[in-house]
Amino acid sequence: MQIINKQRIRDEKIAQLLSGRTAYAESQEMIRLVTRSIERNNIHVHLDKTNMGCWFIPLDGKHSS
């Protein structure tokens, strides 16, 4: 059985956003973790929430000041 490290997955999704790529989260827990990290790091993103999950789309690839 493989153990999933949620913090590592969250960090990978944040790295995607910081490099200008979109990220997707399916579970409510992962959406919460990514959203909280986005807020803490002042990353500008558009959230596209669906019944199946949430797309995080970087707006300008930069942090807010």
All heavy atoms as TSV, in Angstrom:
chain	resi	resn	atom	element	x	y	z
A	1	MET	N	N	0.846	-1.184	0.000
A	1	MET	CA	C	0.000	0.000	0.000
A	1	MET	C	C	0.888	1.243	0.000
A	1	MET	O	O	1.825	1.337	0.766
A	1	MET	CB	C	-0.891	-0.007	1.238
A	1	MET	CG	C	-1.770	1.199	1.319
A	1	MET	SD	S	-2.773	1.290	2.816
A	1	MET	CE	C	-4.079	0.188	2.367
A	2	GLN	N	N	0.548	2.164	-0.868
A	2	GLN	CA	C	1.317	3.390	-0.984
A	2	GLN	C	C	0.638	4.502	-0.188
A	2	GLN	O	O	-0.571	4.684	-0.266
A	2	GLN	CB	C	1.430	3.780	-2.446
A	2	GLN	CG	C	2.389	4.889	-2.709
A	2	GLN	CD	C	2.554	5.132	-4.202
A	2	GLN	OE1	O	1.695	4.773	-4.992
A	2	GLN	NE2	N	3.649	5.732	-4.583
A	3	ILE	N	N	1.421	5.235	0.584
A	3	ILE	CA	C	0.903	6.343	1.391
A	3	ILE	C	C	1.001	7.633	0.568
A	3	ILE	O	O	2.039	7.918	-0.027
A	3	ILE	CB	C	1.686	6.482	2.706
A	3	ILE	CG1	C	1.509	5.211	3.532
A	3	ILE	CG2	C	1.233	7.712	3.473
A	3	ILE	CD1	C	2.345	5.164	4.769
A	4	ILE	N	N	-0.084	8.388	0.543
A	4	ILE	CA	C	-0.120	9.646	-0.197
A	4	ILE	C	C	0.218	10.785	0.753
A	4	ILE	O	O	-0.423	10.953	1.789
A	4	ILE	CB	C	-1.504	9.880	-0.831
A	4	ILE	CG1	C	-1.811	8.763	-1.820
A	4	ILE	CG2	C	-1.568	11.239	-1.504
A	4	ILE	CD1	C	-3.215	8.814	-2.379
A	5	ASN	N	N	1.232	11.563	0.398
A	5	ASN	CA	C	1.630	12.709	1.196
A	5	ASN	C	C	0.911	13.946	0.644
A	5	ASN	O	O	1.305	14.497	-0.390
A	5	ASN	CB	C	3.150	12.881	1.133
A	5	ASN	CG	C	3.637	13.980	2.031
A	5	ASN	OD1	O	2.942	14.965	2.255
A	5	ASN	ND2	N	4.836	13.838	2.535
A	6	LYS	N	N	-0.134	14.365	1.340
A	6	LYS	CA	C	-0.971	15.469	0.856
A	6	LYS	C	C	-0.205	16.781	0.776
A	6	LYS	O	O	-0.422	17.571	-0.140
A	6	LYS	CB	C	-2.202	15.629	1.747
A	6	LYS	CG	C	-3.149	14.466	1.633
A	6	LYS	CD	C	-4.331	14.636	2.549
A	6	LYS	CE	C	-5.223	13.406	2.475
A	6	LYS	NZ	N	-6.334	13.488	3.406
A	7	GLN	N	N	0.703	17.019	1.720
A	7	GLN	CA	C	1.481	18.260	1.697
A	7	GLN	C	C	2.410	18.296	0.484
A	7	GLN	O	O	2.583	19.349	-0.137
A	7	GLN	CB	C	2.273	18.436	2.993
A	7	GLN	CG	C	1.418	18.834	4.173
A	7	GLN	CD	C	0.567	17.700	4.728
A	7	GLN	OE1	O	0.877	16.527	4.549
A	7	GLN	NE2	N	-0.521	18.041	5.402
A	8	ARG	N	N	2.987	17.153	0.124
A	8	ARG	CA	C	3.866	17.106	-1.050
A	8	ARG	C	C	3.059	17.368	-2.314
A	8	ARG	O	O	3.493	18.122	-3.196
A	8	ARG	CB	C	4.567	15.753	-1.152
A	8	ARG	CG	C	5.533	15.682	-2.335
A	8	ARG	CD	C	6.238	14.349	-2.434
A	8	ARG	NE	N	5.330	13.219	-2.517
A	8	ARG	CZ	C	4.754	12.804	-3.657
A	8	ARG	NH1	N	4.983	13.430	-4.784
A	8	ARG	NH2	N	3.948	11.755	-3.657
A	9	ILE	N	N	1.885	16.781	-2.408
A	9	ILE	CA	C	1.023	17.006	-3.571
A	9	ILE	C	C	0.619	18.474	-3.647
A	9	ILE	O	O	0.649	19.095	-4.716
A	9	ILE	CB	C	-0.210	16.085	-3.529
A	9	ILE	CG1	C	0.234	14.628	-3.656
A	9	ILE	CG2	C	-1.211	16.462	-4.617
A	9	ILE	CD1	C	-0.864	13.621	-3.391
A	10	ARG	N	N	0.252	19.048	-2.495
A	10	ARG	CA	C	-0.099	20.483	-2.457
A	10	ARG	C	C	1.074	21.327	-2.945
A	10	ARG	O	O	0.905	22.225	-3.767
A	10	ARG	CB	C	-0.474	20.890	-1.034
A	10	ARG	CG	C	-0.778	22.385	-0.917
A	10	ARG	CD	C	-0.438	22.980	0.424
A	10	ARG	NE	N	0.913	22.678	0.827
A	10	ARG	CZ	C	1.283	22.503	2.090
A	10	ARG	NH1	N	0.400	22.578	3.063
A	10	ARG	NH2	N	2.529	22.251	2.396
A	11	ASP	N	N	2.276	21.027	-2.462
A	11	ASP	CA	C	3.461	21.788	-2.858
A	11	ASP	C	C	3.721	21.672	-4.359
A	11	ASP	O	O	4.122	22.646	-4.999
A	11	ASP	CB	C	4.685	21.328	-2.071
A	11	ASP	CG	C	4.589	21.684	-0.593
A	11	ASP	OD1	O	3.733	22.514	-0.214
A	11	ASP	OD2	O	5.386	21.113	0.188
A	12	GLU	N	N	3.485	20.502	-4.930
A	12	GLU	CA	C	3.653	20.323	-6.367
A	12	GLU	C	C	2.645	21.163	-7.144
A	12	GLU	O	O	2.978	21.761	-8.172
A	12	GLU	CB	C	3.513	18.853	-6.740
A	12	GLU	CG	C	4.668	17.996	-6.259
A	12	GLU	CD	C	4.434	16.512	-6.440
A	12	GLU	OE1	O	3.334	16.106	-6.910
A	12	GLU	OE2	O	5.345	15.731	-6.100
A	13	LYS	N	N	1.417	21.238	-6.654
A	13	LYS	CA	C	0.389	22.045	-7.320
A	13	LYS	C	C	0.725	23.533	-7.224
A	13	LYS	O	O	0.551	24.276	-8.189
A	13	LYS	CB	C	-0.989	21.744	-6.747
A	13	LYS	CG	C	-1.446	20.322	-7.097
A	13	LYS	CD	C	-2.822	20.030	-6.607
A	13	LYS	CE	C	-3.214	18.596	-6.875
A	13	LYS	NZ	N	-3.188	18.200	-8.260
A	14	ILE	N	N	1.228	23.962	-6.089
A	14	ILE	CA	C	1.640	25.364	-5.928
A	14	ILE	C	C	2.810	25.676	-6.855
A	14	ILE	O	O	2.851	26.741	-7.487
A	14	ILE	CB	C	1.991	25.669	-4.453
A	14	ILE	CG1	C	0.735	25.571	-3.577
A	14	ILE	CG2	C	2.638	27.055	-4.312
A	14	ILE	CD1	C	-0.393	26.528	-3.938
A	15	ALA	N	N	3.749	24.756	-6.983
A	15	ALA	CA	C	4.872	24.950	-7.904
A	15	ALA	C	C	4.377	25.078	-9.348
A	15	ALA	O	O	4.904	25.899	-10.116
A	15	ALA	CB	C	5.866	23.797	-7.777
A	16	GLN	N	N	3.370	24.298	-9.710
A	16	GLN	CA	C	2.765	24.416	-11.039
A	16	GLN	C	C	2.226	25.819	-11.254
A	16	GLN	O	O	2.460	26.441	-12.296
A	16	GLN	CB	C	1.608	23.425	-11.202
A	16	GLN	CG	C	1.996	22.013	-11.458
A	16	GLN	CD	C	0.766	21.134	-11.557
A	16	GLN	OE1	O	0.523	20.350	-10.665
A	16	GLN	NE2	N	0.006	21.271	-12.622
A	17	LEU	N	N	1.483	26.325	-10.265
A	17	LEU	CA	C	0.895	27.660	-10.383
A	17	LEU	C	C	1.969	28.725	-10.493
A	17	LEU	O	O	1.859	29.649	-11.303
A	17	LEU	CB	C	-0.009	27.944	-9.183
A	17	LEU	CG	C	-1.273	27.089	-9.087
A	17	LEU	CD1	C	-1.957	27.314	-7.745
A	17	LEU	CD2	C	-2.206	27.373	-10.242
A	18	LEU	N	N	3.020	28.603	-9.692
A	18	LEU	CA	C	4.095	29.595	-9.713
A	18	LEU	C	C	4.853	29.586	-11.035
A	18	LEU	O	O	5.432	30.605	-11.421
A	18	LEU	CB	C	5.046	29.367	-8.541
A	18	LEU	CG	C	4.459	29.679	-7.160
A	18	LEU	CD1	C	5.419	29.267	-6.059
A	18	LEU	CD2	C	4.095	31.153	-7.046
A	19	SER	N	N	4.838	28.457	-11.733
A	19	SER	CA	C	5.508	28.387	-13.032
A	19	SER	C	C	4.562	28.760	-14.172
A	19	SER	O	O	4.924	28.642	-15.344
A	19	SER	CB	C	6.102	27.001	-13.252
A	19	SER	OG	O	5.078	26.041	-13.411
A	20	GLY	N	N	3.332	29.181	-13.831
A	20	GLY	CA	C	2.390	29.646	-14.839
A	20	GLY	C	C	1.494	28.568	-15.410
A	20	GLY	O	O	0.777	28.812	-16.383
A	21	ARG	N	N	1.500	27.374	-14.819
A	21	ARG	CA	C	0.660	26.279	-15.310
A	21	ARG	C	C	-0.558	26.110	-14.412
A	21	ARG	O	O	-0.516	26.391	-13.228
A	21	ARG	CB	C	1.472	24.979	-15.353
A	21	ARG	CG	C	2.653	25.060	-16.295
A	21	ARG	CD	C	3.363	23.733	-16.457
A	21	ARG	NE	N	3.317	22.890	-15.282
A	21	ARG	CZ	C	4.380	22.571	-14.540
A	21	ARG	NH1	N	5.562	23.037	-14.846
A	21	ARG	NH2	N	4.255	21.782	-13.498
A	22	THR	N	N	-1.647	25.633	-14.977
A	22	THR	CA	C	-2.852	25.383	-14.195
A	22	THR	C	C	-2.669	24.141	-13.336
A	22	THR	O	O	-1.820	23.294	-13.611
A	22	THR	CB	C	-4.083	25.180	-15.097
A	22	THR	OG1	O	-3.861	24.052	-15.926
A	22	THR	CG2	C	-4.351	26.410	-15.951
A	23	ALA	N	N	-3.470	24.064	-12.280
A	23	ALA	CA	C	-3.452	22.905	-11.394
A	23	ALA	C	C	-4.897	22.486	-11.142
A	23	ALA	O	O	-5.812	23.306	-11.193
A	23	ALA	CB	C	-2.762	23.245	-10.083
A	24	TYR	N	N	-5.088	21.202	-10.864
A	24	TYR	CA	C	-6.420	20.663	-10.629
A	24	TYR	C	C	-6.416	19.865	-9.334
A	24	TYR	O	O	-5.470	19.143	-9.039
A	24	TYR	CB	C	-6.825	19.745	-11.790
A	24	TYR	CG	C	-8.181	19.116	-11.616
A	24	TYR	CD1	C	-9.336	19.858	-11.813
A	24	TYR	CD2	C	-8.310	17.787	-11.244
A	24	TYR	CE1	C	-10.592	19.290	-11.656
A	24	TYR	CE2	C	-9.553	17.202	-11.089
A	24	TYR	CZ	C	-10.695	17.959	-11.291
A	24	TYR	OH	O	-11.930	17.401	-11.134
A	25	ALA	N	N	-7.465	20.033	-8.557
A	25	ALA	CA	C	-7.636	19.247	-7.335
A	25	ALA	C	C	-9.040	18.660	-7.347
A	25	ALA	O	O	-10.012	19.345	-7.679
A	25	ALA	CB	C	-7.431	20.114	-6.102
A	26	GLU	N	N	-9.126	17.402	-6.979
A	26	GLU	CA	C	-10.407	16.703	-7.037
A	26	GLU	C	C	-11.072	16.602	-5.672
A	26	GLU	O	O	-12.271	16.804	-5.544
A	26	GLU	CB	C	-10.164	15.301	-7.598
A	26	GLU	CG	C	-11.409	14.591	-7.994
A	26	GLU	CD	C	-11.119	13.337	-8.780
A	26	GLU	OE1	O	-9.944	13.001	-9.020
A	26	GLU	OE2	O	-12.093	12.675	-9.154
A	27	SER	N	N	-10.309	16.331	-4.633
A	27	SER	CA	C	-10.900	16.142	-3.309
A	27	SER	C	C	-11.064	17.480	-2.586
A	27	SER	O	O	-10.296	18.424	-2.798
A	27	SER	CB	C	-10.025	15.212	-2.456
A	27	SER	OG	O	-8.846	15.873	-2.061
A	28	GLN	N	N	-12.057	17.542	-1.735
A	28	GLN	CA	C	-12.298	18.755	-0.950
A	28	GLN	C	C	-11.112	19.073	-0.049
A	28	GLN	O	O	-10.774	20.235	0.151
A	28	GLN	CB	C	-13.581	18.615	-0.124
A	28	GLN	CG	C	-14.837	18.603	-0.964
A	28	GLN	CD	C	-14.988	19.875	-1.783
A	28	GLN	OE1	O	-14.826	20.979	-1.289
A	28	GLN	NE2	N	-15.279	19.724	-3.065
A	29	GLU	N	N	-10.472	18.047	0.481
A	29	GLU	CA	C	-9.299	18.257	1.340
A	29	GLU	C	C	-8.161	18.903	0.558
A	29	GLU	O	O	-7.526	19.844	1.028
A	29	GLU	CB	C	-8.840	16.927	1.944
A	29	GLU	CG	C	-7.577	17.024	2.758
A	29	GLU	CD	C	-7.718	17.822	4.049
A	29	GLU	OE1	O	-8.838	18.181	4.436
A	29	GLU	OE2	O	-6.680	18.106	4.676
A	30	MET	N	N	-7.898	18.422	-0.651
A	30	MET	CA	C	-6.815	18.998	-1.452
A	30	MET	C	C	-7.170	20.407	-1.905
A	30	MET	O	O	-6.310	21.291	-1.912
A	30	MET	CB	C	-6.508	18.096	-2.655
A	30	MET	CG	C	-5.274	18.530	-3.430
A	30	MET	SD	S	-3.756	18.683	-2.434
A	30	MET	CE	C	-3.591	17.022	-1.804
A	31	ILE	N	N	-8.419	20.643	-2.251
A	31	ILE	CA	C	-8.857	21.994	-2.618
A	31	ILE	C	C	-8.620	22.941	-1.453
A	31	ILE	O	O	-8.120	24.051	-1.629
A	31	ILE	CB	C	-10.337	21.990	-3.060
A	31	ILE	CG1	C	-10.494	21.216	-4.367
A	31	ILE	CG2	C	-10.874	23.413	-3.193
A	31	ILE	CD1	C	-11.935	20.911	-4.739
A	32	ARG	N	N	-8.948	22.500	-0.243
A	32	ARG	CA	C	-8.740	23.332	0.949
A	32	ARG	C	C	-7.258	23.620	1.169
A	32	ARG	O	O	-6.867	24.764	1.423
A	32	ARG	CB	C	-9.326	22.624	2.173
A	32	ARG	CG	C	-9.253	23.444	3.450
A	32	ARG	CD	C	-9.718	22.644	4.654
A	32	ARG	NE	N	-8.826	21.536	4.972
A	32	ARG	CZ	C	-7.644	21.669	5.591
A	32	ARG	NH1	N	-7.236	22.861	5.967
A	32	ARG	NH2	N	-6.893	20.622	5.840
A	33	LEU	N	N	-6.413	22.600	1.052
A	33	LEU	CA	C	-4.973	22.782	1.257
A	33	LEU	C	C	-4.367	23.729	0.223
A	33	LEU	O	O	-3.587	24.626	0.569
A	33	LEU	CB	C	-4.248	21.435	1.205
A	33	LEU	CG	C	-4.475	20.490	2.379
A	33	LEU	CD1	C	-3.861	19.126	2.079
A	33	LEU	CD2	C	-3.917	21.063	3.658
A	34	VAL	N	N	-4.741	23.552	-1.035
A	34	VAL	CA	C	-4.198	24.402	-2.096
A	34	VAL	C	C	-4.697	25.831	-1.941
A	34	VAL	O	O	-3.919	26.790	-2.047
A	34	VAL	CB	C	-4.547	23.836	-3.493
A	34	VAL	CG1	C	-4.154	24.809	-4.594
A	34	VAL	CG2	C	-3.870	22.488	-3.703
A	35	THR	N	N	-5.981	25.996	-1.644
A	35	THR	CA	C	-6.552	27.335	-1.473
A	35	THR	C	C	-5.870	28.078	-0.331
A	35	THR	O	O	-5.530	29.260	-0.460
A	35	THR	CB	C	-8.075	27.252	-1.231
A	35	THR	OG1	O	-8.684	26.601	-2.351
A	35	THR	CG2	C	-8.681	28.627	-1.051
A	36	ARG	N	N	-5.653	27.394	0.773
A	36	ARG	CA	C	-4.993	28.028	1.915
A	36	ARG	C	C	-3.567	28.449	1.557
A	36	ARG	O	O	-3.127	29.540	1.909
A	36	ARG	CB	C	-4.974	27.092	3.117
A	36	ARG	CG	C	-4.447	27.807	4.336
A	36	ARG	CD	C	-4.407	27.057	5.619
A	36	ARG	NE	N	-5.105	25.810	5.684
A	36	ARG	CZ	C	-4.950	24.927	6.657
A	36	ARG	NH1	N	-4.135	25.179	7.640
A	36	ARG	NH2	N	-5.613	23.810	6.680
A	37	SER	N	N	-2.853	27.612	0.832
A	37	SER	CA	C	-1.489	27.941	0.427
A	37	SER	C	C	-1.469	29.106	-0.566
A	37	SER	O	O	-0.595	29.967	-0.502
A	37	SER	CB	C	-0.821	26.707	-0.181
A	37	SER	OG	O	0.539	26.936	-0.392
A	38	ILE	N	N	-2.445	29.148	-1.456
A	38	ILE	CA	C	-2.567	30.266	-2.401
A	38	ILE	C	C	-2.753	31.574	-1.638
A	38	ILE	O	O	-2.112	32.583	-1.938
A	38	ILE	CB	C	-3.735	30.017	-3.377
A	38	ILE	CG1	C	-3.356	28.942	-4.385
A	38	ILE	CG2	C	-4.166	31.308	-4.078
A	38	ILE	CD1	C	-4.521	28.437	-5.212
A	39	GLU	N	N	-3.627	31.562	-0.644
A	39	GLU	CA	C	-3.885	32.768	0.152
A	39	GLU	C	C	-2.645	33.189	0.927
A	39	GLU	O	O	-2.310	34.374	0.975
A	39	GLU	CB	C	-5.050	32.522	1.101
A	39	GLU	CG	C	-6.380	32.388	0.381
A	39	GLU	CD	C	-7.503	31.893	1.277
A	39	GLU	OE1	O	-7.247	31.545	2.448
A	39	GLU	OE2	O	-8.646	31.832	0.784
A	40	ARG	N	N	-1.953	32.245	1.532
A	40	ARG	CA	C	-0.746	32.561	2.312
A	40	ARG	C	C	0.372	33.123	1.447
A	40	ARG	O	O	1.163	33.935	1.905
A	40	ARG	CB	C	-0.241	31.317	3.036
A	40	ARG	CG	C	-1.091	30.924	4.194
A	40	ARG	CD	C	-0.534	29.718	4.887
A	40	ARG	NE	N	-1.349	29.376	6.036
A	40	ARG	CZ	C	-1.284	28.236	6.670
A	40	ARG	NH1	N	-0.440	27.304	6.290
A	40	ARG	NH2	N	-2.059	28.001	7.709
A	41	ASN	N	N	0.451	32.661	0.198
A	41	ASN	CA	C	1.529	33.089	-0.693
A	41	ASN	C	C	1.115	34.213	-1.642
A	41	ASN	O	O	1.895	34.593	-2.512
A	41	ASN	CB	C	2.037	31.881	-1.501
A	41	ASN	CG	C	2.740	30.886	-0.626
A	41	ASN	OD1	O	3.775	31.184	-0.039
A	41	ASN	ND2	N	2.181	29.692	-0.497
A	42	ASN	N	N	-0.104	34.720	-1.481
A	42	ASN	CA	C	-0.615	35.824	-2.312
A	42	ASN	C	C	-0.450	35.552	-3.799
A	42	ASN	O	O	0.035	36.382	-4.551
A	42	ASN	CB	C	0.074	37.137	-1.934
A	42	ASN	CG	C	-0.240	37.536	-0.523
A	42	ASN	OD1	O	-1.372	37.433	-0.083
A	42	ASN	ND2	N	0.769	37.980	0.206
A	43	ILE	N	N	-0.874	34.377	-4.230
A	43	ILE	CA	C	-0.800	34.014	-5.637
A	43	ILE	C	C	-2.130	34.387	-6.300
A	43	ILE	O	O	-3.195	34.063	-5.777
A	43	ILE	CB	C	-0.534	32.498	-5.797
A	43	ILE	CG1	C	0.754	32.106	-5.076
A	43	ILE	CG2	C	-0.464	32.119	-7.266
A	43	ILE	CD1	C	0.969	30.612	-4.978
A	44	HIS	N	N	-2.057	35.073	-7.432
A	44	HIS	CA	C	-3.274	35.464	-8.148
A	44	HIS	C	C	-3.735	34.309	-9.020
A	44	HIS	O	O	-3.036	33.918	-9.957
A	44	HIS	CB	C	-3.015	36.677	-9.032
A	44	HIS	CG	C	-2.752	37.918	-8.260
A	44	HIS	ND1	N	-2.210	39.038	-8.824
A	44	HIS	CD2	C	-2.953	38.228	-6.959
A	44	HIS	CE1	C	-2.096	39.981	-7.906
A	44	HIS	NE2	N	-2.539	39.503	-6.776
A	45	VAL	N	N	-4.904	33.776	-8.703
A	45	VAL	CA	C	-5.461	32.685	-9.493
A	45	VAL	C	C	-6.951	32.894	-9.691
A	45	VAL	O	O	-7.600	33.619	-8.938
A	45	VAL	CB	C	-5.238	31.297	-8.827
A	45	VAL	CG1	C	-3.780	30.995	-8.667
A	45	VAL	CG2	C	-5.960	31.195	-7.517
A	46	HIS	N	N	-7.454	32.245	-10.710
A	46	HIS	CA	C	-8.896	32.149	-10.924
A	46	HIS	C	C	-9.301	30.744	-10.516
A	46	HIS	O	O	-8.664	29.772	-10.935
A	46	HIS	CB	C	-9.244	32.398	-12.391
A	46	HIS	CG	C	-10.669	32.085	-12.714
A	46	HIS	ND1	N	-11.713	32.890	-12.320
A	46	HIS	CD2	C	-11.222	31.033	-13.372
A	46	HIS	CE1	C	-12.850	32.348	-12.728
A	46	HIS	NE2	N	-12.580	31.221	-13.362
A	47	LEU	N	N	-10.323	30.620	-9.671
A	47	LEU	CA	C	-10.820	29.318	-9.261
A	47	LEU	C	C	-12.017	28.963	-10.122
A	47	LEU	O	O	-12.972	29.725	-10.216
A	47	LEU	CB	C	-11.254	29.330	-7.788
A	47	LEU	CG	C	-10.197	29.675	-6.754
A	47	LEU	CD1	C	-10.809	29.674	-5.364
A	47	LEU	CD2	C	-9.052	28.699	-6.827
A	48	ASP	N	N	-11.949	27.815	-10.750
A	48	ASP	CA	C	-13.061	27.319	-11.563
A	48	ASP	C	C	-13.563	26.047	-10.892
A	48	ASP	O	O	-13.049	24.957	-11.136
A	48	ASP	CB	C	-12.595	27.046	-12.984
A	48	ASP	CG	C	-13.739	26.682	-13.909
A	48	ASP	OD1	O	-14.914	26.746	-13.470
A	48	ASP	OD2	O	-13.464	26.334	-15.065
A	49	LYS	N	N	-14.554	26.204	-10.017
A	49	LYS	CA	C	-15.094	25.077	-9.261
A	49	LYS	C	C	-16.187	24.383	-10.057
A	49	LYS	O	O	-17.058	25.034	-10.621
A	49	LYS	CB	C	-15.638	25.534	-7.916
A	49	LYS	CG	C	-14.566	26.045	-6.987
A	49	LYS	CD	C	-15.122	26.379	-5.622
A	49	LYS	CE	C	-14.013	26.867	-4.724
A	49	LYS	NZ	N	-14.476	27.137	-3.374
A	50	THR	N	N	-16.111	23.061	-10.086
A	50	THR	CA	C	-17.121	22.249	-10.743
A	50	THR	C	C	-17.624	21.199	-9.752
A	50	THR	O	O	-17.123	21.109	-8.630
A	50	THR	CB	C	-16.550	21.532	-11.980
A	50	THR	OG1	O	-15.621	20.536	-11.551
A	50	THR	CG2	C	-15.851	22.508	-12.921
A	51	ASN	N	N	-18.574	20.401	-10.171
A	51	ASN	CA	C	-19.052	19.314	-9.317
A	51	ASN	C	C	-17.992	18.238	-9.110
A	51	ASN	O	O	-18.066	17.455	-8.174
A	51	ASN	CB	C	-20.299	18.671	-9.927
A	51	ASN	CG	C	-21.476	19.612	-9.930
A	51	ASN	OD1	O	-21.500	20.593	-9.201
A	51	ASN	ND2	N	-22.454	19.327	-10.764
A	52	MET	N	N	-17.029	18.174	-10.008
A	52	MET	CA	C	-16.011	17.124	-9.977
A	52	MET	C	C	-14.714	17.545	-9.302
A	52	MET	O	O	-13.908	16.704	-8.951
A	52	MET	CB	C	-15.696	16.665	-11.400
A	52	MET	CG	C	-16.919	16.170	-12.153
A	52	MET	SD	S	-17.696	14.752	-11.367
A	52	MET	CE	C	-16.532	13.498	-11.789
A	53	GLY	N	N	-14.477	18.854	-9.145
A	53	GLY	CA	C	-13.225	19.325	-8.555
A	53	GLY	C	C	-13.049	20.810	-8.791
A	53	GLY	O	O	-14.007	21.534	-9.022
A	54	CYS	N	N	-11.790	21.238	-8.756
A	54	CYS	CA	C	-11.510	22.667	-8.874
A	54	CYS	C	C	-10.238	22.880	-9.697
A	54	CYS	O	O	-9.199	22.273	-9.419
A	54	CYS	CB	C	-11.338	23.260	-7.475
A	54	CYS	SG	S	-11.065	25.035	-7.473
A	55	TRP	N	N	-10.333	23.756	-10.694
A	55	TRP	CA	C	-9.174	24.173	-11.469
A	55	TRP	C	C	-8.657	25.464	-10.869
A	55	TRP	O	O	-9.427	26.374	-10.573
A	55	TRP	CB	C	-9.556	24.419	-12.927
A	55	TRP	CG	C	-9.782	23.178	-13.702
A	55	TRP	CD1	C	-10.981	22.583	-13.957
A	55	TRP	CD2	C	-8.792	22.353	-14.317
A	55	TRP	NE1	N	-10.793	21.441	-14.692
A	55	TRP	CE2	C	-9.447	21.279	-14.922
A	55	TRP	CE3	C	-7.398	22.420	-14.390
A	55	TRP	CZ2	C	-8.767	20.289	-15.609
A	55	TRP	CZ3	C	-6.730	21.428	-15.078
A	55	TRP	CH2	C	-7.408	20.380	-15.680
A	56	PHE	N	N	-7.349	25.534	-10.692
A	56	PHE	CA	C	-6.670	26.742	-10.238
A	56	PHE	C	C	-5.888	27.265	-11.440
A	56	PHE	O	O	-4.972	26.613	-11.918
A	56	PHE	CB	C	-5.716	26.431	-9.082
A	56	PHE	CG	C	-6.406	25.842	-7.888
A	56	PHE	CD1	C	-6.538	24.473	-7.745
A	56	PHE	CD2	C	-6.927	26.666	-6.893
A	56	PHE	CE1	C	-7.171	23.923	-6.647
A	56	PHE	CE2	C	-7.564	26.125	-5.792
A	56	PHE	CZ	C	-7.683	24.749	-5.672
A	57	ILE	N	N	-6.276	28.445	-11.926
A	57	ILE	CA	C	-5.694	28.994	-13.149
A	57	ILE	C	C	-4.926	30.269	-12.792
A	57	ILE	O	O	-5.527	31.249	-12.321
A	57	ILE	CB	C	-6.800	29.307	-14.173
A	57	ILE	CG1	C	-7.627	28.036	-14.431
A	57	ILE	CG2	C	-6.209	29.870	-15.463
A	57	ILE	CD1	C	-8.937	28.282	-15.134
A	58	PRO	N	N	-3.599	30.271	-12.986
A	58	PRO	CA	C	-2.823	31.467	-12.643
A	58	PRO	C	C	-3.218	32.629	-13.550
A	58	PRO	O	O	-3.419	32.447	-14.752
A	58	PRO	CB	C	-1.375	31.034	-12.868
A	58	PRO	CG	C	-1.443	29.863	-13.768
A	58	PRO	CD	C	-2.771	29.211	-13.549
A	59	LEU	N	N	-3.345	33.816	-12.967
A	59	LEU	CA	C	-3.776	34.976	-13.740
A	59	LEU	C	C	-2.612	35.709	-14.385
A	59	LEU	O	O	-2.708	36.165	-15.501
A	59	LEU	CB	C	-4.578	35.938	-12.864
A	59	LEU	CG	C	-5.899	35.390	-12.375
A	59	LEU	CD1	C	-6.595	36.383	-11.464
A	59	LEU	CD2	C	-6.794	35.041	-13.561
A	60	ASP	N	N	-1.513	35.866	-13.667
A	60	ASP	CA	C	-0.404	36.627	-14.245
A	60	ASP	C	C	0.954	36.010	-13.942
A	60	ASP	O	O	1.970	36.552	-14.324
A	60	ASP	CB	C	-0.434	38.069	-13.763
A	60	ASP	CG	C	-0.357	38.204	-12.256
A	60	ASP	OD1	O	-0.076	37.198	-11.566
A	60	ASP	OD2	O	-0.565	39.303	-11.754
A	61	GLY	N	N	0.988	34.893	-13.226
A	61	GLY	CA	C	2.243	34.240	-12.902
A	61	GLY	C	C	3.073	34.966	-11.868
A	61	GLY	O	O	4.239	34.655	-11.675
A	62	LYS	N	N	2.497	35.987	-11.219
A	62	LYS	CA	C	3.249	36.769	-10.252
A	62	LYS	C	C	2.512	36.799	-8.931
A	62	LYS	O	O	1.319	36.593	-8.854
A	62	LYS	CB	C	3.436	38.210	-10.754
A	62	LYS	CG	C	4.213	38.294	-12.039
A	62	LYS	CD	C	4.292	39.716	-12.497
A	62	LYS	CE	C	5.006	39.784	-13.836
A	62	LYS	NZ	N	5.023	41.124	-14.377
A	63	HIS	N	N	3.241	37.115	-7.885
A	63	HIS	CA	C	2.663	37.324	-6.553
A	63	HIS	C	C	2.093	38.743	-6.487
A	63	HIS	O	O	2.544	39.630	-7.179
A	63	HIS	CB	C	3.728	37.205	-5.459
A	63	HIS	CG	C	4.324	35.852	-5.365
A	63	HIS	ND1	N	3.664	34.795	-4.791
A	63	HIS	CD2	C	5.527	35.372	-5.750
A	63	HIS	CE1	C	4.441	33.742	-4.832
A	63	HIS	NE2	N	5.577	34.068	-5.401
A	64	SER	N	N	1.132	38.918	-5.599
A	64	SER	CA	C	0.646	40.272	-5.367
A	64	SER	C	C	1.615	40.982	-4.441
A	64	SER	O	O	2.353	40.386	-3.700
A	64	SER	CB	C	-0.751	40.254	-4.765
A	64	SER	OG	O	-0.718	39.684	-3.478
A	65	SER	N	N	1.627	42.320	-4.502
A	65	SER	CA	C	2.538	43.048	-3.616
A	65	SER	C	C	1.835	43.571	-2.404
A	65	SER	O	O	0.691	43.591	-2.274
A	65	SER	CB	C	3.182	44.217	-4.328
A	65	SER	OG	O	2.691	44.507	-5.563
